[in-house]
Amino acid sequence: MPRREKKTEYSGSKILGTELRRLRGGRTLEDIEALCKAPPLAGKIQPVSSSSLWDIEHGRQMPKLSTLFALSLVYRVSMNQLMGYVMEEQLLSNVPASEAGDDDVVAAFGRMLALGAWHEALSLAIRAERRATVESEQVKWRGNRATCLANLGLHDEAVSILTRCLESPAASRRQEYMILHNLADMYASDGNLRIAELLLREAHETLPEDATPVEVMGLESLRAALIVDVQELKRDPNERAVREALRLAQRAEKANADADLTVTLRLQCLRARAQNLLGNALLASKELESAIARAKDLGFPGVEARASLILAKMRVAAKNAAAAETLLLRAASLADACQLNDVLFSAAFELFCLLRNDRPGSAVTWLRRCRELAPLLPGNCPTVQAFERVVAELAP
């Protein structure tokens, strides 16, 4: 009979164990075991014994998938979220231990962020969090850990950690502001624009007293962009919200004062979109034409691509197909060169819709391009969702 391998202290996941202890709160291990065996979970999940749960919580045992599923139902959290903590532990175990001491860990972490070395930065953040003895320092490094996880694609885990940070009474006003800002970025990158806009609004209300003019300008421009993004999805845009976005964009543009010409041009495009939502199509067109010309002269192809796409959509709405096609082709070409997948996808989808009736052969080419790009964009992206609806309609 084969000898059973003895469990070691490090055979499980300490990160998962810490999270499970937090979720359990003041309940005992026996309470959780009883919940698994009581209605409405009785018979639907495999019960978790108190001894097994103790081993899992202390990193001595790696749970089976059936155990993780049971715990996700007991604690009412996503199983993917719990799996994410296991993945985080594995990512950490594959990175050599940092030799940075308490004094230079901040500098080392900053270097890793600048290099985009997210695995190494994650290792530093976790170790710094474990060494921290003050709750405010733990919150700081927990937030840094979430940033690393988000850049590694573990958004659900990052959101969960940041939400915990936000609930901490030790979080300073600046930390609350940064947490809300980071949460908004994560939701926006996943295509959840409405939630992102609400979070940025709350971040604006939580601005710390020592906020720099650059921070305020960046926040106001992001808020304006998200408000416009959300209102463009509506059949009947909220005029008050659009005017708020216009006011924020104008304030941000005034604060920038041509210090960064790329920012100035992007804000000009944003103002044009807001004016278009308010029914001022002629003014919006002139603003966009000016932005395209300036971007071309200054050598900002990314800005030119985005401005061309926005103006093309306006030309489509005005039933000026020839002008729209020219602008869309220019936007697609520039976006392809700059690797702006979101702009390229939107331009390709607009071209497909524009050409599908009159030139189906050309339209198919753009349909294929959309199929190539769709997996690279968030599934919640409105343009991706519109594309998927069209594909579903075309299916036999």
Secondary structure by P-SEA (a helix, b strand, c coil): cccccccccccccaaaaaaaaaaaccccaaaaaaaaaccccccccccccaaaaaaaaaccccccaaaaaaaaaaacccaaaaaaaaaaaaaaaaccccccccccaaaaaaaaaaacaaaaaaaaaaaaaaacccaaaaaaaaaaaaaaaaaacaaaaaaaaaaaaaacccccaaaaaaaaaaaaaaaaaacaaaaaaaaaaaaaaaccccccaaaaaaaaaaaaaaaaaaaaacccccaaaaaaaaaaaaaaaaaaccccaaaaaaaaaaaaaaaaaacaaaaaaaaaaaaaaaaaaaccaaaaaaaaaaaaaaaaaacaaaaaaaaaaaaaaaaaaacaaaaaaaaaaaaaaacccccaaaaaaaaaaaaacccccccccaaaaaaaaaaaaacc
